[in-house]
Amino acid sequence: MTLNFNSEKLFFIAEIGVNHNGKLALAKKLIREAKKSGADAVKFQLFSNKDLVTQSCKKAPYQIKNTKGNNSQRNMLKKLELSKHNYLKIIKYCRKINIKCFASVFDERNYNFLVNNLKQKIIKIPSGEITNYFLLKEIDLKKTKIIISTGMSKLSEIANAINIISKSEIYNISRDKVFLKNKKKLNLIKKKILVMQCTTDYPLKDNFVNLYSINYLEDKLKLKIGFSDHTPDAISPIIAASRGCKVFEKHFTLNKKMKGPDHSASIDPDGLKSLIQNLKRVPKILGNYDKKMQACEIKNINSVRKSVVAKKLINKGEIFSLKNLTSKRPGNKFNPINIKSVLGKKAKKDFAIDEAISL
């Protein structure tokens, strides 16, 4: 399955990220388990710790909480860095077992490596890079599709990033207000850019998920919106699916208790399998924008609806009234909703108690 940003089919990305802990064998095991659990794709993070952070950069609060050692973010990332050599092996392994594979990039060098050297067709721009002009200006939509994560950002920053990536003023941005400026250009990039609602915290609490942003972003950007989930359970993606979301991403681990910054906010194989199965149920449960009798109801209608019957003995010639008529199951005779059509008319025969009325 290819990733069509405008498709109505569910597409689930198992975000392995740095949960391989720098080990190729663990990365392969995560890929296998993601495939078994029903994921359509796995995603990694490709970065150089020296290009990503300064020596003095401190860990984020969630990283401090979830990792041991000193407070240096660079020292932490050294252990989690994925070499280009190992990423090549990962791509080959994904092809072998038939699962899509792509990566988040954090700088121009790794972007060019993925696009120009490896010819990868999907690239993820992580939340932290949405203001990275150096990276955004390098993107070539003729060569690749782009997924943009939106954690920590506001609407104007997202629109500005899309303008830079598309190299055109699709949106007019004025004092944080965003208006569509070039519909023609927008239509050209709709198949190329997918925006993901995301909140950057790990694990994410319910009151910060803000799934109404999905429809808000769709309305303002006129693009399809996916959901990158950092909650510890599987409720939020189900709700997102009910709001029309089709592309999902969630951090994936073999065990939430493993050492590393993202494991505790990730989903394990059993959880992922259950989540994907339930997500596939959502479109069926939502159904269609109408109200009619469902095929499964037909067999029940006579048993649970009612017909007009004699409330007491009715003699021939007697006038039908609300005093001598009532309704009881089954519903295979005269419909009570039409009772006014018989009121005041004479009975053409005798009717026993509970006998269905006929004219």
Secondary structure as GFF3:
##gff-version 3
##sequence-region A 1 359
A	DSSP	beta_strand	11	17	.	.	.	ID=ss1
A	DSSP	alpha_helix	24	37	.	.	.	ID=ss2
A	DSSP	beta_strand	41	46	.	.	.	ID=ss3
A	DSSP	alpha_helix	49	52	.	.	.	ID=ss4
A	DSSP	alpha_helix	61	66	.	.	.	ID=ss5
A	DSSP	alpha_helix	73	80	.	.	.	ID=ss6
A	DSSP	alpha_helix	84	97	.	.	.	ID=ss7
A	DSSP	beta_strand	100	105	.	.	.	ID=ss8
A	DSSP	alpha_helix	108	112	.	.	.	ID=ss9
A	DSSP	pi_helix	113	117	.	.	.	ID=ss10
A	DSSP	beta_strand	122	125	.	.	.	ID=ss11
A	DSSP	three_ten_helix	127	129	.	.	.	ID=ss12
A	DSSP	alpha_helix	133	136	.	.	.	ID=ss13
A	DSSP	beta_strand	145	149	.	.	.	ID=ss14
A	DSSP	alpha_helix	155	166	.	.	.	ID=ss15
A	DSSP	beta_strand	171	174	.	.	.	ID=ss16
A	DSSP	beta_strand	177	180	.	.	.	ID=ss17
A	DSSP	alpha_helix	183	189	.	.	.	ID=ss18
A	DSSP	beta_strand	193	197	.	.	.	ID=ss19
A	DSSP	three_ten_helix	206	208	.	.	.	ID=ss20
A	DSSP	alpha_helix	212	221	.	.	.	ID=ss21
A	DSSP	beta_strand	225	229	.	.	.	ID=ss22
A	DSSP	alpha_helix	235	242	.	.	.	ID=ss23
A	DSSP	beta_strand	247	251	.	.	.	ID=ss24
A	DSSP	three_ten_helix	263	265	.	.	.	ID=ss25
A	DSSP	alpha_helix	269	286	.	.	.	ID=ss26
A	DSSP	three_ten_helix	295	300	.	.	.	ID=ss27
A	DSSP	alpha_helix	301	304	.	.	.	ID=ss28
A	DSSP	beta_strand	307	310	.	.	.	ID=ss29
A	DSSP	beta_strand	325	328	.	.	.	ID=ss30
A	DSSP	three_ten_helix	336	341	.	.	.	ID=ss31
###
